[in-house]
């Protein structure tokens, strides 16, 4: 048996191209940024307004979200590993900081003109 | 030369897959959720030298026993069994259709991608639900292509240099 053959390399290149496509396509889609807070099954849109939001009052999770310009981050959380805080600022399209114990995430989605796929999730 | 017995082969490949799967779960890699997938060498060997039905037996034994030995049975089996089955089926079709032009290297890379996609779908349905985890998928699938190529290459070496690979 011969290995790896030419067809092998072709198939692998195709596979790599297919997996790279979403990454590259994501970076192109510079549209209007929107900030979303995902909690459990629900999704809330938050306006970009500088300052901090205590999520405990409104959404019943013990976390504090900070917004500055067009980016956001968690600065306080009661989860054990604090991965959402360590993630840092979320500022690119599709980027998100996730806190699995609290089932909470903050994500920035970009909206292209006339394209509603950002909302249909 | 022929390796004598089909049943012995099933047992051998299953043992191979289970041991590699368990050993590998003791070596955490830097990125969470990523492992080399060395256990798939057993499945690949079965695909190349046994019938599809016999491969299914290997897949079942591997998924269940690795789940039992590597802890957290329910989640492990829930994640690994359906995705390994799908990956084995896709690899089987791939080998059937293009086996004359290709080697295990690409079959394994393809299987790796199918495997990780299935795992993401299962994660999305049963465990993490509404979080947009699909945005991580491209990175994981890229990694799985390379780990798949590695396991495929190892399988090539085994098929070439031993008699267990002969039909």
Interface residues (C-beta under 8 A of the other chain):
Chain A: X1 X2 X3 X4 X5 X6 X7 X8 X9 X11 X12 X15 X16 X19 X20 X21 X22 X23 X26 X38 X40 X41 X42 X43 X94 X95 X96 X98 X100 X103 X105 X107 X121
Chain B: X98 X101 X102 X103 X104 X105 X106 X109 X110 X113 X128 X129 X130 X131 X132 X135 X137 X138 X139 X141 X142 X145 X149 X152 X153 X156 X159 X160
